[in-house]
Amino acid sequence: MPASKGRRGLAQGRHLCWLLCAVTLKLCQAEAPVQEEKLSVITSTLPCWLVEEFVVAEECAPCSTFQAKTIPECGSTGYIEKITCSASKRNEFKSCRSALMEQHLFWKFEGAVVGVALIFACLVVIRQRQLDRKALEKVRKQIESI
């Protein structure tokens, strides 16, 4: 097979790839205005801190029992911070994660990893002993048969 024929096939494959990319891009551009309309409807119901700049008015702190019952943002982490949105000047609460909570979660994860590693290390030792016993028994049988 001539080398030029293989190269021509490769060039045709590149053209086909570019054609598919162009068609996909056109399809994405055709759908874009619809997505922008949906986005404008959704942004009116979103909290202001998702769509504009904000300043933290009060640092991340644990929720009181009253706040946990009345403020839905307390439910996910148990910590909230008060923020002020720059453009709308609205004060809102935002769920946050405290450094202490993150540290506890990290050490729980590390403990779980070490525990799993110890369990599997024990399983490896037990399996190795079983295999060693089988090998010794096999050698003993071979010696006895001589």
C-alpha positions as CSV (number, residue, x, y, z in Angstrom):
1,M,0.0,0.0,0.0
2,P,1.5,3.4,-0.9
3,A,2.4,5.8,1.9
4,S,0.5,8.7,0.2
5,K,-2.8,6.8,0.3
6,G,-2.6,6.3,4.1
7,R,-1.8,10.0,4.5
8,R,-4.8,11.0,2.4
9,G,-7.1,8.9,4.7
10,L,-5.6,10.7,7.7
11,A,-6.3,14.1,6.2
12,Q,-9.9,13.1,5.4
13,G,-10.3,12.1,9.0
14,R,-9.0,15.5,10.2
15,H,-11.5,17.2,7.9
16,L,-14.3,15.1,9.3
17,C,-13.3,15.9,12.8
18,W,-13.3,19.6,12.1
19,L,-16.7,19.3,10.4
20,L,-18.1,17.6,13.5
21,C,-16.6,20.2,15.8
22,A,-18.1,23.0,13.7
23,V,-21.6,21.4,13.7
24,T,-21.5,20.8,17.5
25,L,-20.4,24.5,18.0
26,K,-23.3,25.7,15.9
27,L,-25.8,23.6,17.8
28,C,-24.5,24.9,21.1
29,Q,-24.7,28.5,19.9
30,A,-28.3,27.9,18.8
31,E,-29.3,26.7,22.3
32,A,-27.4,29.5,24.2
33,P,-30.1,32.2,24.1
34,V,-32.7,29.9,25.6
35,Q,-30.3,29.1,28.5
36,E,-29.7,32.8,29.1
37,E,-33.4,33.4,29.5
38,K,-33.7,30.5,32.0
39,L,-30.7,31.9,33.8
40,S,-32.2,35.3,34.3
41,V,-35.4,33.7,35.8
42,I,-33.3,31.5,38.1
43,T,-31.1,34.4,39.4
44,S,-34.0,36.3,40.8
45,T,-34.7,33.4,43.2
46,L,-31.0,32.7,44.1
47,P,-29.4,34.2,47.2
48,C,-27.5,37.4,46.4
49,W,-24.1,36.0,47.4
50,L,-24.3,33.5,44.4
51,V,-24.8,36.3,41.8
52,E,-22.9,39.3,43.2
53,E,-20.0,40.3,45.3
54,F,-20.4,40.2,49.1
55,V,-18.6,41.2,52.3
56,V,-18.6,39.1,55.4
57,A,-20.2,41.0,58.2
58,E,-19.9,38.3,60.9
59,E,-17.4,35.5,60.7
60,C,-18.3,31.8,60.6
61,A,-19.8,30.8,64.0
62,P,-21.9,27.8,65.3
63,C,-25.6,28.2,65.1
64,S,-27.6,28.6,68.4
65,T,-30.5,26.3,69.0
66,F,-32.9,29.1,68.0
67,Q,-31.0,29.8,64.8
68,A,-30.9,26.1,63.9
69,K,-34.7,26.1,64.0
70,T,-35.4,29.4,62.2
71,I,-32.6,29.8,59.7
72,P,-32.5,27.1,57.0
73,E,-28.8,27.7,56.2
74,C,-27.9,26.3,59.7
75,G,-29.2,22.9,58.7
76,S,-26.4,21.7,56.4
77,T,-23.3,22.4,58.5
78,G,-24.5,23.9,61.8
79,Y,-22.4,27.0,61.1
80,I,-23.4,30.3,59.5
81,E,-21.9,33.7,58.6
82,K,-23.7,36.9,58.1
83,I,-22.9,38.6,54.7
84,T,-23.8,41.9,53.0
85,C,-24.2,41.9,49.3
86,S,-22.5,44.8,47.6
87,A,-24.9,45.7,44.8
88,S,-28.3,45.0,46.5
89,K,-27.1,46.0,50.0
90,R,-29.0,43.0,51.4
91,N,-28.0,41.2,54.6
92,E,-28.2,37.4,54.4
93,F,-26.9,34.4,56.1
94,K,-24.7,31.9,54.4
95,S,-23.8,28.4,55.5
96,C,-20.1,27.9,56.1
97,R,-17.6,25.3,57.4
98,S,-15.5,26.1,60.4
99,A,-11.8,25.2,60.7
100,L,-12.4,23.2,63.8
101,M,-15.1,21.1,62.1
102,E,-12.8,20.5,59.1
103,Q,-10.0,19.4,61.5
104,H,-12.3,16.9,63.2
105,L,-13.5,15.5,59.8
106,F,-9.9,15.2,58.7
107,W,-8.8,13.2,61.7
108,K,-11.9,11.0,61.5
109,F,-10.9,10.2,57.9
110,E,-7.3,9.6,58.8
111,G,-8.4,7.2,61.6
112,A,-10.7,5.3,59.2
113,V,-7.9,5.0,56.6
114,V,-5.4,3.7,59.2
115,G,-8.1,1.2,60.5
116,V,-8.8,-0.1,57.1
117,A,-5.1,-0.4,56.4
118,L,-4.6,-2.4,59.6
119,I,-7.5,-4.8,58.8
120,F,-6.1,-5.5,55.3
121,A,-2.5,-5.9,56.7
122,C,-3.9,-8.5,59.1
123,L,-5.7,-10.2,56.2
124,V,-2.5,-10.3,54.2
125,V,-0.5,-11.9,57.1
126,I,-3.2,-14.5,57.6
127,R,-3.3,-15.4,53.9
128,Q,0.5,-15.5,53.7
129,R,0.6,-18.0,56.6
130,Q,-2.1,-20.2,54.9
131,L,-0.1,-20.2,51.7
132,D,3.2,-21.0,53.5
133,R,1.5,-23.9,55.3
134,K,0.2,-25.3,52.0
135,A,3.6,-24.9,50.4
136,L,5.3,-26.7,53.3
137,E,2.7,-29.5,53.2
138,K,3.2,-29.9,49.5
139,V,7.0,-30.1,50.0
140,R,6.6,-32.6,52.8
141,K,4.4,-34.8,50.6
142,Q,7.0,-34.7,47.8
143,I,9.7,-35.7,50.3
144,E,7.6,-38.5,51.7
145,S,6.9,-39.9,48.2
146,I,10.7,-40.3,47.5
